[in-house]
Amino acid sequence: MNRPYRQRAETLARARQGDADAVTPLLAMLQTDPIPYWQAAAANLLQPWAEATNVTPALISELANTNPLVRQTVVESLSPL
């Protein structure tokens, strides 16, 4: 069974373990997930890679997100910069 919630859980678990291969699915989750909570979770877990050339612009673009939780989490993830 390859359901979206299972893919999300696996991506989040890999990111928590510091697996850099989780960055691409996290970026996809940040930009396309219909649920703002999961977008915010992805933004939070992208913080260790915030300086990466593909992550920084994605986070910055989400500063215009309509959901305040997502915007706040993006700001926190960009704070090390």
Buried (B, 14 or more C-beta within 10 A) or exposed (E): EEEEEEEBEEBBEBBEEEEEEBBEBBBBBBEEBEEBEBBBBBBBBBBBBBEBEEBBEBBEEBEEBEBEBBBBBBEBBBEEE
